[in-house]
Amino acid sequence: MPDTASASSSAVQIVAELVTRARAAQAVAARYTQAQLDELVTAAGWAIMEPVRNKTLAGIAVRDTGLGNVPDKINKNHRKTLGLLRDLKGAISTGVLAEYPDKGITEIARPVGVVCAVVPSTNPGATPANNIINALKCGNAVILSPSPKGVSTSAKLLEYIHAEFKRMAVPLDLVQMLPSPVTKESSSELMKQCDLVVVTGSQANVRAGYSSGTPALGVGAGNVAVIVDDSADCADAAAKIMCSKIFDNATSCSSENSVIIHTAVYDRMLDELIKQGGAMLSAAEKDTLQKAMFPGGHLSSAVTAQSVSKICAVAGLTRPELVNAKCLMVEETGAGEAYPFSGEKLSPVLTVYKARDFNHAFNTLRAIYDYMGDGHSCGIHTKNDAHIRRLGLEMTVCRVIVNQAHAIANGGSFDNGLPFSLTMGCGTWGGNSFSDNLNYKHFMNITRIVRPIPAREPSLDDLFGTYREKYHK
């Protein structure tokens, strides 16, 4: 038998065993009360938020993936989980959700079953924890498919979760992961055998999820751009943009990749960005960096989620102002394949555009998203509500972040109303089946009891009277 066939057969068997155990555990959880489910959620949250465990998970993640930095991952693990637990506190996820007597409808929350969660190397702790907690909230079992570099982090997270489960005497098989080494065959097979696929990460994995034959929730490509218009508070905007841009070495798909600045405040805004740690490259330095970052036109893994000093070393940039900066900045005028800096960079490198007016800024934004990132999200720093409203009405994005640090705000924040999440749907614009932040409601089925009510049948005149009067006199 060929090796590929043998590997495929082995993957089928391994996954089948995991899923069988998951279904047995999920059958137990499906009978849990809301209080019992909430206790599961609390246990899984404590598994990652307990300070010593959090620090350990962050250290393993950076050590084994080589992406991001430990302090920011500790902050991310804590903040994202804390916010998620806040969102879930008091939320109904089993039993009767709602009664609508006038419609004769009762809605009942039910589990989806066994969830396959495909998680990225960029967030090997926070993302699986988020998926696990949301799945458990609704009485599901979950099996992780981590990236090869993220296996060790996921394994340690499961160790911590199982330690909490043992205290509670609940089935450990509610949370499992594919055995190492995780292969494309085993991940693909898990997608086929489970009941719901949730994919955060590469577009190749997202496409695999959507083509698995199993209901899937996958994300679109990121490439966030923000506008700074002539009414913006430049100092505030620069502080927020830089805070967001450099967080965890820009591992987030919600990190600003480009900033489009109105000409009236362009010089002032650049000064503020420099005060916050940015450094502008010369034309020659930009060309040098481009060759290192985009060999063959594709983003190099050598610079992904690395520090500025590491990126400078890779590119051969030695000017002290660059090496010691928090973020590198390059000026750009166009968007598309011929302008690689207009795309997602997943590194502390910010592309800067100058706009003559807001129409020019809008058209530049549109051109960037025509190239990459359509559907995801954009941002604006402004005091002009008309500019905000235009983005909401005309830009093909699922989130418009206003006067906030984009990577901090986009996945939910304590000072905005978005659900805390590390998985952002991008709607049909981004090739996705959902357009909001992934949350616990995506992990439940709803059964509707339908009782008879008094008939409400309209007459033809109720529906067509005005239309016929207008067009069929």
C-alpha positions as CSV (number, residue, x, y, z in Angstrom):
1,M,0.0,0.0,0.0
2,P,1.4,3.5,-0.9
3,D,2.6,5.6,2.0
4,T,0.0,8.2,1.3
5,A,-2.8,5.7,1.5
6,S,-1.4,4.2,4.7
7,A,-1.2,7.7,6.2
8,S,-4.7,8.4,5.2
9,S,-6.0,5.1,6.7
10,S,-4.1,5.7,9.9
11,A,-5.6,9.2,10.2
12,V,-9.1,7.9,9.7
13,Q,-8.6,5.4,12.6
14,I,-6.9,7.8,14.9
15,V,-9.6,10.5,14.4
16,A,-12.4,8.0,14.7
17,E,-11.2,6.9,18.1
18,L,-10.9,10.6,19.3
19,V,-14.4,11.4,18.0
20,T,-15.9,8.3,19.5
21,R,-14.6,9.3,22.9
22,A,-15.7,12.9,22.4
23,R,-19.2,11.8,21.6
24,A,-19.4,9.7,24.7
25,A,-18.2,12.7,26.8
26,Q,-20.5,15.1,25.0
27,A,-23.5,12.9,25.7
28,V,-22.8,13.5,29.4
29,A,-22.4,17.2,29.0
30,A,-25.6,17.5,26.9
31,R,-27.5,16.6,30.1
32,Y,-25.7,19.2,32.3
33,T,-27.6,22.1,33.9
34,Q,-26.7,25.7,33.1
35,A,-24.8,25.8,36.4
36,Q,-22.8,22.8,35.5
37,L,-21.9,24.2,32.1
38,D,-20.9,27.5,33.7
39,E,-18.7,25.6,36.1
40,L,-17.0,23.9,33.1
41,V,-16.4,27.4,31.5
42,T,-14.9,28.7,34.7
43,A,-12.6,25.7,35.0
44,A,-11.3,26.1,31.4
45,G,-10.9,29.9,32.0
46,W,-8.9,29.4,35.1
47,A,-6.7,26.8,33.3
48,I,-5.2,29.6,31.2
49,M,-5.7,32.7,33.4
50,E,-4.0,31.3,36.6
51,P,-0.9,33.6,36.5
52,V,1.8,30.8,36.7
53,R,0.0,28.8,34.0
54,N,-0.5,31.8,31.8
55,K,3.2,32.7,32.0
56,T,4.2,29.1,31.2
57,L,1.8,29.0,28.2
58,A,3.1,32.3,26.9
59,G,6.7,31.2,27.3
60,I,6.1,27.9,25.5
61,A,4.3,29.7,22.7
62,V,7.1,32.1,21.9
63,R,9.8,29.5,22.4
64,D,8.3,26.9,20.0
65,T,6.6,29.1,17.4
66,G,9.2,31.9,17.4
67,L,6.3,34.4,17.0
68,G,5.5,37.4,19.1
69,N,6.7,38.1,22.6
70,V,6.0,36.7,26.1
71,P,4.7,39.8,27.9
72,D,2.1,40.6,25.2
73,K,1.0,36.9,25.0
74,I,0.5,36.9,28.8
75,N,-1.6,40.1,28.4
76,K,-3.5,38.6,25.5
77,N,-4.2,35.3,27.3
78,H,-5.5,37.1,30.4
79,R,-7.4,39.9,28.7
80,K,-9.2,37.9,26.0
81,T,-10.2,35.2,28.4
82,L,-11.3,37.6,31.1
83,G,-13.5,39.4,28.6
84,L,-14.9,36.2,27.2
85,L,-15.9,35.0,30.7
86,R,-17.5,38.4,31.3
87,D,-19.5,38.0,28.1
88,L,-20.6,34.5,29.1
89,K,-21.6,35.3,32.7
90,G,-25.3,34.9,33.0
91,A,-25.8,33.9,29.3
92,I,-28.3,31.2,28.7
93,S,-26.9,28.3,26.6
94,T,-29.0,25.3,27.5
95,G,-32.8,24.8,28.0
96,V,-35.3,27.5,27.1
97,L,-33.8,30.5,25.5
98,A,-36.9,32.5,24.8
99,E,-40.7,32.4,24.7
100,Y,-42.7,34.3,22.1
101,P,-46.4,33.8,23.1
102,D,-47.7,36.0,20.3
103,K,-45.9,33.8,17.7
104,G,-46.5,30.5,19.6
105,I,-42.8,29.8,19.5
106,T,-40.4,28.5,22.3
107,E,-36.7,28.5,21.5
108,I,-34.5,25.9,23.2
109,A,-30.7,25.9,23.2
110,R,-29.1,22.6,22.1
111,P,-25.4,21.5,21.6
112,V,-23.9,21.2,18.1
113,G,-22.0,18.1,19.2
114,V,-18.3,17.6,18.5
115,V,-16.4,20.7,17.4
116,C,-13.2,20.6,15.4
117,A,-11.1,23.8,16.3
118,V,-8.3,24.5,13.9
119,V,-6.0,27.0,15.6
120,P,-3.0,29.1,14.4
121,S,0.6,29.3,15.5
122,T,0.2,33.1,16.0
123,N,-2.2,32.5,19.0
124,P,-1.6,29.0,20.2
125,G,-2.9,29.7,23.7
126,A,-5.6,32.3,23.6
127,T,-7.4,31.1,20.5
128,P,-7.9,27.4,21.5
129,A,-8.9,28.6,25.0
130,N,-11.5,30.9,23.4
131,N,-12.9,28.1,21.3
132,I,-12.9,25.6,24.1
133,I,-14.7,27.9,26.5
134,N,-17.4,28.8,23.9
135,A,-17.9,25.1,23.0
136,L,-18.2,24.0,26.6
137,K,-20.6,26.8,27.4
138,C,-23.1,25.1,25.1
139,G,-22.5,21.5,26.2
140,N,-20.2,20.5,23.3
141,A,-17.0,18.5,23.1
142,V,-14.1,20.0,21.3
143,I,-11.0,18.5,19.5
144,L,-8.1,20.8,18.7
145,S,-6.1,20.7,15.5
146,P,-3.2,23.0,16.4
147,S,-0.5,24.1,14.0
148,P,2.7,22.0,14.1
149,K,4.5,24.8,16.0
150,G,1.6,25.3,18.3
151,V,1.2,21.7,19.4
152,S,3.3,22.1,22.6
153,T,1.2,25.1,23.8
154,S,-2.1,23.4,23.1
155,A,-0.9,20.2,24.8
156,K,0.1,22.2,27.9
157,L,-3.3,24.0,27.9
158,L,-5.1,20.7,27.7
159,E,-3.0,19.4,30.6
160,Y,-4.1,22.4,32.7
161,I,-7.8,22.0,31.7
162,H,-7.8,18.3,32.4
163,A,-6.3,19.0,35.9
164,E,-9.3,21.2,36.6
165,F,-11.7,18.6,35.2
166,K,-10.3,16.0,37.5
167,R,-11.2,18.2,40.4
168,M,-14.7,18.3,39.2
169,A,-15.0,14.6,38.1
170,V,-16.2,15.5,34.6
171,P,-15.2,13.6,31.4
172,L,-11.7,14.6,30.3
173,D,-12.6,13.7,26.7
174,L,-14.7,16.8,26.5
175,V,-11.5,18.5,25.4
176,Q,-8.9,16.7,23.3
177,M,-6.4,17.4,20.5
178,L,-4.9,15.6,17.6
179,P,-1.8,13.6,18.5
180,S,1.6,14.9,17.4
181,P,2.7,15.2,14.8
182,V,-0.4,16.9,13.5
183,T,-0.7,16.3,9.8
184,K,-2.8,17.6,7.0
185,E,-4.4,14.2,6.7
186,S,-5.4,14.0,10.4
187,S,-6.6,17.6,10.4
188,S,-8.6,17.0,7.2
189,E,-10.1,13.8,8.6
190,L,-11.1,15.6,11.9
191,M,-12.9,18.2,9.9
192,K,-14.9,15.4,8.1
193,Q,-15.8,13.4,11.2
194,C,-16.9,16.2,13.6
195,D,-20.1,18.2,13.6
196,L,-18.8,21.7,13.3
197,V,-15.5,23.1,12.0
198,V,-14.1,26.4,13.4
199,V,-11.0,27.6,11.6
200,T,-8.8,30.5,12.6
201,G,-5.6,31.0,10.6
202,S,-4.3,30.5,7.1
203,Q,-6.6,30.8,4.1
204,A,-5.6,27.3,3.0
205,N,-7.0,25.9,6.3
206,V,-10.1,28.0,6.0
207,R,-10.7,26.7,2.5
208,A,-10.2,23.2,3.7
209,G,-12.7,23.7,6.4
210,Y,-15.3,25.0,4.0
211,S,-14.7,22.2,1.6
212,S,-14.7,19.4,4.3
213,G,-18.4,18.7,3.9
214,T,-19.0,19.7,7.5
215,P,-20.7,23.0,8.5
216,A,-17.8,25.4,9.0
217,L,-17.0,28.8,10.4
218,G,-13.8,30.2,8.9
219,V,-12.2,33.7,8.8
220,G,-11.1,35.9,5.9
221,A,-7.7,37.4,5.3
222,G,-6.7,40.5,7.4
223,N,-5.1,43.6,6.1
224,V,-6.4,46.4,8.3
225,A,-6.1,50.0,7.1
226,V,-7.1,53.1,9.0
227,I,-7.9,56.7,8.0
228,V,-6.7,59.7,10.0
229,D,-8.8,62.6,8.7
230,D,-8.3,66.4,9.2
231,S,-10.4,66.5,12.4
232,A,-8.5,63.7,14.2
233,D,-6.6,64.2,17.5
234,C,-3.2,63.2,16.1
235,A,-1.5,62.6,19.4
236,D,-4.3,60.3,20.5
237,A,-4.5,58.5,17.1
238,A,-0.7,58.0,17.0
239,A,-0.6,56.5,20.5
240,K,-3.4,54.1,19.8
241,I,-2.1,53.1,16.3
242,M,1.4,52.4,17.7
243,C,0.1,50.5,20.7
244,S,-2.0,48.3,18.4
245,K,0.6,47.9,15.7
246,I,3.4,46.6,17.9
247,F,1.4,44.4,20.2
248,D,2.8,40.9,20.2
249,N,5.0,41.9,17.2
250,A,1.8,42.4,15.1
251,T,0.7,38.7,15.2
252,S,-2.9,39.8,15.1
253,C,-4.9,39.9,11.9
254,S,-6.5,43.1,13.4
255,S,-3.2,45.0,13.6
256,E,-3.0,48.1,11.5
257,N,-1.1,47.5,8.2
258,S,-1.6,50.9,6.6
259,V,-2.5,54.4,7.8
260,I,-4.0,56.9,5.3
261,I,-3.4,60.4,6.5
262,H,-5.2,63.6,5.4
263,T,-2.7,66.0,3.9
264,A,-3.7,68.8,6.4
265,V,-2.5,66.8,9.3
266,Y,0.1,64.6,7.6
267,D,3.3,66.2,9.0
268,R,1.8,66.5,12.4
269,M,0.7,62.9,12.4
270,L,4.1,61.6,11.3
271,D,5.7,63.6,14.1
272,E,3.4,62.0,16.6
273,L,4.0,58.5,15.2
274,I,7.8,59.1,15.5
275,K,7.3,60.3,19.1
276,Q,5.6,56.9,19.7
277,G,8.5,55.0,18.4
278,G,8.0,54.9,14.7
279,A,10.9,55.4,12.2
280,M,10.4,56.4,8.6
281,L,12.6,54.6,6.0
282,S,14.2,56.4,3.1
283,A,13.3,55.3,-0.5
284,A,16.5,53.3,-0.6
285,E,15.9,51.6,2.7
286,K,12.3,50.9,1.7
287,D,13.6,49.0,-1.4
288,T,16.1,47.1,0.8
289,L,13.3,46.1,3.2
290,Q,10.9,45.1,0.4
291,K,13.5,42.7,-1.0
292,A,13.9,41.0,2.3
293,M,10.2,41.0,3.4
294,F,8.7,39.9,0.0
295,P,11.1,37.6,-1.8
296,G,9.4,36.5,-4.9
297,G,6.5,38.8,-4.0
298,H,5.4,36.7,-1.0
299,L,5.8,37.7,2.7
300,S,8.8,36.0,4.2
301,S,8.4,33.9,7.4
302,A,11.8,35.3,8.5
303,V,10.1,38.6,9.4
304,T,6.7,37.4,10.5
305,A,5.9,38.5,14.1
306,Q,9.5,39.4,14.7
307,S,10.9,42.4,16.5
308,V,12.2,45.5,14.6
309,S,15.8,44.7,15.5
310,K,15.4,41.2,14.0
311,I,13.7,42.5,10.9
312,C,16.5,45.0,10.4
313,A,19.1,42.3,10.8
314,V,17.3,40.1,8.2
315,A,17.1,43.0,5.8
316,G,20.6,44.4,6.4
317,L,19.3,47.8,7.7
318,T,21.8,49.3,10.2
319,R,20.8,52.9,10.7
320,P,20.4,53.2,14.5
321,E,17.2,55.1,14.3
322,L,15.7,52.1,12.6
323,V,17.2,49.3,14.6
324,N,16.1,51.0,17.9
325,A,12.6,51.8,16.7
326,K,9.4,50.1,17.9
327,C,8.0,50.2,14.3
328,L,9.3,50.8,10.8
329,M,7.3,53.0,8.5
330,V,7.3,53.2,4.7
331,E,5.6,55.7,2.5
332,E,3.5,54.3,-0.4
333,T,1.3,55.6,-3.1
334,G,-0.4,52.6,-4.7
335,A,-2.0,49.3,-3.9
336,G,-1.9,45.8,-5.4
337,E,0.7,43.2,-6.3
338,A,3.1,45.8,-7.6
339,Y,3.0,47.5,-4.2
340,P,3.6,44.6,-1.7
341,F,3.6,47.0,1.3
342,S,-0.1,47.6,0.7
343,G,-0.8,44.0,1.9
344,E,-0.8,42.3,5.2
345,K,2.6,42.3,6.8
346,L,2.2,40.5,10.2
347,S,5.1,42.5,11.5
348,P,5.8,45.9,13.1
349,V,6.0,47.6,9.7
350,L,3.4,50.3,8.9
351,T,2.6,51.6,5.4
352,V,1.8,55.3,5.3
353,Y,-0.3,57.0,2.6
354,K,-1.0,60.7,2.1
355,A,-4.6,61.7,1.0
356,R,-5.6,65.0,-0.6
357,D,-9.1,64.9,1.0
358,F,-11.5,62.4,2.4
359,N,-12.6,61.1,-1.0
360,H,-9.0,60.4,-1.9
361,A,-8.5,58.6,1.5
362,F,-11.7,56.6,0.9
363,N,-10.6,55.6,-2.6
364,T,-7.1,54.6,-1.3
365,L,-8.8,52.5,1.4
366,R,-11.0,50.9,-1.2
367,A,-8.0,50.1,-3.4
368,I,-6.1,48.4,-0.5
369,Y,-9.1,46.2,0.3
370,D,-9.6,45.3,-3.4
371,Y,-6.1,43.9,-3.2
372,M,-6.3,42.2,0.3
373,G,-8.4,42.1,3.4
374,D,-11.9,42.7,2.0
375,G,-14.6,42.0,4.5
376,H,-12.5,42.1,7.6
377,S,-12.4,45.5,9.2
378,C,-11.1,49.0,8.8
379,G,-10.7,52.0,11.2
380,I,-10.9,55.7,11.4
381,H,-9.6,58.5,13.7
382,T,-12.0,61.4,13.4
383,K,-14.5,63.8,14.9
384,N,-16.6,63.7,11.7
385,D,-19.6,61.4,12.0
386,A,-20.3,61.7,8.3
387,H,-17.0,60.1,7.5
388,I,-17.7,57.3,10.0
389,R,-21.1,56.7,8.5
390,R,-19.8,56.6,4.9
391,L,-17.3,53.8,5.8
392,G,-20.2,51.9,7.4
393,L,-22.5,52.4,4.4
394,E,-20.0,51.9,1.6
395,M,-16.9,49.9,2.7
396,T,-17.3,46.2,2.3
397,V,-16.1,45.4,5.9
398,C,-17.8,43.8,8.8
399,R,-16.4,46.2,11.4
400,V,-15.5,49.9,11.4
401,I,-13.4,50.7,14.4
402,V,-13.7,54.4,15.5
403,N,-11.0,56.2,17.5
404,Q,-9.6,53.0,19.0
405,A,-6.5,50.9,19.0
406,H,-7.6,48.5,16.2
407,A,-6.0,45.2,17.3
408,I,-7.2,45.8,20.9
409,A,-10.7,46.9,20.0
410,N,-11.6,44.6,17.0
411,G,-11.7,41.4,19.0
412,G,-13.8,42.9,21.8
413,S,-12.7,45.4,24.4
414,F,-13.9,46.5,27.8
415,D,-14.8,49.8,26.3
416,N,-16.8,48.7,23.3
417,G,-19.7,46.3,22.8
418,L,-18.1,43.7,20.5
419,P,-17.9,40.1,21.8
420,F,-14.5,39.1,23.0
421,S,-13.1,36.8,20.3
422,L,-10.0,35.9,18.4
423,T,-11.9,34.8,15.3
424,M,-13.5,37.5,13.2
425,G,-16.0,36.6,10.5
426,C,-15.6,38.6,7.3
427,G,-19.0,37.9,5.6
428,T,-19.4,37.0,2.0
429,W,-17.0,39.8,1.2
430,G,-14.2,37.7,2.8
431,G,-15.5,34.4,1.6
432,N,-17.0,33.5,5.1
433,S,-20.3,32.2,6.3
434,F,-20.7,34.7,9.1
435,S,-19.9,38.3,9.6
436,D,-19.6,38.9,13.4
437,N,-17.1,38.0,16.1
438,L,-17.2,34.3,16.8
439,N,-19.0,33.8,20.1
440,Y,-20.9,31.1,22.1
441,K,-24.1,31.5,20.0
442,H,-22.2,30.0,17.0
443,F,-21.7,26.8,19.1
444,M,-25.4,26.0,19.6
445,N,-28.3,24.7,17.7
446,I,-31.8,26.1,18.4
447,T,-34.8,23.9,18.5
448,R,-38.2,25.7,18.1
449,I,-41.4,24.4,19.5
450,V,-44.2,25.8,17.3
451,R,-47.7,26.0,18.7
452,P,-50.8,27.2,16.7
453,I,-51.9,30.8,17.0
454,P,-54.8,32.8,15.5
455,A,-54.4,33.0,11.8
456,R,-53.0,36.3,10.4
457,E,-53.6,36.1,6.6
458,P,-53.4,39.4,4.8
459,S,-55.7,40.4,1.9
460,L,-54.3,41.1,-1.5
461,D,-55.1,44.8,-1.1
462,D,-53.0,44.9,2.1
463,L,-50.0,43.8,0.1
464,F,-50.5,45.2,-3.3
465,G,-52.9,48.1,-2.9
466,T,-50.4,50.9,-2.8
467,Y,-48.3,49.4,-5.5
468,R,-51.3,48.9,-7.9
469,E,-52.5,52.4,-7.2
470,K,-49.1,53.7,-8.1
471,Y,-48.3,51.6,-11.2
472,H,-51.5,49.9,-12.4
473,K,-54.1,52.7,-12.6
